[in-house]
Amino acid sequence: MALPEGGTERPLPQLDWRPMRPTDIDAVVEVARLSFPNHFEDRPCFENRLALYPRGCFVLADGDGGVRGYLIAYPWRAESAPALNTVIEGLPAEPALIYLHDLALHPEARGGGVTGRIIERLAEQAAEDSWPAIALVAVNDAVGFWSRHGFVEQPAEAMAAKLASYGSDARYMLRPL
């Protein structure tokens, strides 16, 4: 899933991105509930992704507390996306790219360019790890947002049914690295 556009432009100098910890999960679930009421994923899903690939899990927080956003990404297959709100058994044996599963901010934390920082951090990290691209499914009319961050809409006929489950505006997008 991808962040919907919107929010008030204002600087948030007290907030910064850090690695997600198991103790952050309750706050992450709350941010998800506020950000994606039509695509909600619950606690086991977030615990699962953090356990599978902690390197791709981050929170936007005020030091050690006050989680106001999160990003979850992990190695996955091209032209594919896991089903919403599911626990996955493990990462694919031969992943092709990094899948940006979710990026969300608490409504009060939107604006100020905080998302750009974590998207670039993820891209740099993925490139350092020799991944060729980052993929995502844009929802909530967020294609424009993701396009501004280097993502390009991809034809995804093989994913048509899966994309439909995300909503009529869902689009598979890719950012080459």
Secondary structure as the mmCIF struct_conf table of DSSP 4:
data_model
#
loop_
_struct_conf.conf_type_id
_struct_conf.id
_struct_conf.beg_label_comp_id
_struct_conf.beg_label_asym_id
_struct_conf.beg_label_seq_id
_struct_conf.end_label_comp_id
_struct_conf.end_label_asym_id
_struct_conf.end_label_seq_id
HELX_LH_PP_P HELX_LH_PP_P1 LEU A 3 PRO A 4
BEND BEND1 GLU A 5 GLU A 5
TURN_TY1_P TURN_TY1_P1 PRO A 13 GLN A 14
STRN STRN1 ASP A 16 PRO A 19
HELX_RH_3T_P HELX_RH_3T_P1 PRO A 22 ASP A 24
HELX_RH_AL_P HELX_RH_AL_P1 ILE A 25 SER A 35
TURN_TY1_P TURN_TY1_P2 PRO A 37 ASN A 38
BEND BEND2 HIS A 39 HIS A 39
HELX_RH_AL_P HELX_RH_AL_P2 ARG A 43 LEU A 52
HELX_RH_3T_P HELX_RH_3T_P2 PRO A 54 GLY A 56
STRN STRN2 CYS A 57 ASP A 62
TURN_TY1_P TURN_TY1_P3 GLY A 63 ASP A 64
STRN STRN3 GLY A 65 TRP A 76
TURN_TY1_P TURN_TY1_P4 ALA A 78 GLU A 79
HELX_LH_PP_P HELX_LH_PP_P2 PRO A 82 ALA A 83
TURN_TY1_P TURN_TY1_P5 LEU A 84 ASN A 85
BEND BEND3 GLU A 89 GLY A 90
BEND BEND4 ALA A 93 GLU A 94
STRN STRN4 LEU A 97 LEU A 105
HELX_RH_3T_P HELX_RH_3T_P3 PRO A 107 ALA A 109
TURN_TY1_P TURN_TY1_P6 GLY A 112 GLY A 113
HELX_RH_AL_P HELX_RH_AL_P3 VAL A 114 GLU A 128
TURN_TY1_P TURN_TY1_P7 ASP A 129 SER A 130
STRN STRN5 ALA A 133 ALA A 138
TURN_TY1_P TURN_TY1_P8 ASN A 140 ASP A 141
HELX_RH_AL_P HELX_RH_AL_P4 VAL A 143 SER A 147
TURN_TY1_P TURN_TY1_P9 ARG A 148 GLY A 150
STRN STRN6 VAL A 152 GLU A 153
HELX_RH_3T_P HELX_RH_3T_P4 GLU A 157 MET A 159
HELX_RH_AL_P HELX_RH_AL_P5 ALA A 160 TYR A 166
TURN_TY1_P TURN_TY1_P10 SER A 168 ASP A 169
STRN STRN7 ARG A 171 PRO A 176
#
